[in-house]
Amino acid sequence: MIPWAKPDFYGYEEKYLKEALKSTWISDGKFLTKLEKNFSNYLSVRESIAVSNGTAAIHLIYLAMDLKKGDEIIVPGFGYMAAANLAIQMGLKPIFADVDLDTFCVTAENIKKKISKKTKLIVITHTYGNVCDIKPIIKLSKKRKIPLLEDSAESFGSRYYKKQSGTFGDFATFSFQATKTITTGEGGMIVTKKGKSFIKKVRSLKTHGVLKTRYLHVYPGHNFRLTNLQAAVGCAQLKRFEKIIKERKRIFKYYEKLFFNFKGVKIQKFNKNVSPVVWTFALVLDEKYFPKRDKLIKNLLKKGIETRNGFYSPCRMKLYNKYKTSHLKNSNYLSRKVICLPFYASLKNNQIKKIYNTIKRFRSI
Ligand SMILES: Cc1ncc(COP(=O)(O)O)c(C=O)c1O
């Protein structure tokens, strides 16, 4: 069986985990401090805040921004719906902007169409390891004075004009969920360009609104803490991140080589200025050659290859019925046609070849 994703643990994970257990510091502890420091160093940012998962990271930004009921948040029409779901949960209004058909990423042009007087935040998602064309988005966000959040859950390590994803916006969030480029099982990180007081507020909201004095609550906060045990795994993963990147680049290159001239599929496009650390290899299927995407997924599974459909577009989910979604033509198209192929650092070239040959066998003409 070739799984769709698989974490890679090479030794330090176990060593650090044992160290953390032995220390008896299993909630807070030195690995948390180390992970935040190393993550900041890696991204060349001042400070990083470790949290329980990527969703909690976005949640904390919304809370710390003091967003109010009815405030509008622009979110992409294709991608993982964490930012949209949280908005609904908090009484905010998700306003969907369509994505580009080739890159799967939201564009400045489509965001601009959705800005209103009530817009309080723009969330962009760097889907599947791609990086949105950020320059025009930043220009727009600055001109209209609307803060920008980069959801970098799927793009840790990817670069845009040599600069790391997650270092452009006012805020960025990351996920360390099991399938992600580096993992702590569940986990996440926040980075921000905001000053000390904002960071202090985020840290406080993360731990029940306590600032300094134990049990003295200043905000109605949450428990969104990452544990020292998880951070121990995270430190080990980060230690070998360059190796993980190297393997992911190899896998992408080989997939690209095989599928470049393959009739019936289009590879997700990465612009020249993007150096991606790809999260999954995504293909858009041509109906003529692959009439039924979901049938292909089932057939591949029978042959021992686990794949995934692309994200559902909000137009296809009841939950989002009351929000405007009919304009999301590209998002809707992608949600029907995208298939994501296995992608993890230990995936071998002969397995990729097998995936390629099996897909070829299921092509209708
Ligand atoms: C783009 C994106 N945002 C947010 C999340 C949520 O992260 P988590 O699962 O760590 O809560 C994920 C994935 O899991 C994601 O892919």
The ligand as a Gaussian input file, in Angstrom:
#p B3LYP/6-31G(d) Opt

LIG

0 1
 C       -4.546000      25.478000       4.666000
 C       -4.860000      24.906000       6.000000
 N       -5.243000      25.734000       6.992000
 C       -5.505000      25.297000       8.213000
 C       -5.411000      23.962000       8.519000
 C       -5.765000      23.523000       9.886000
 O       -4.666000      23.040000      10.568000
 P       -4.861000      21.996000      11.755000
 O       -5.349000      20.717000      11.160000
 O       -3.503000      21.880000      12.348000
 O       -5.846000      22.583000      12.697000
 C       -5.017000      23.049000       7.516000
 C       -4.873000      21.628000       7.701000
 O       -4.979000      20.833000       8.373000
 C       -4.743000      23.534000       6.233000
 O       -4.376000      22.696000       5.259000

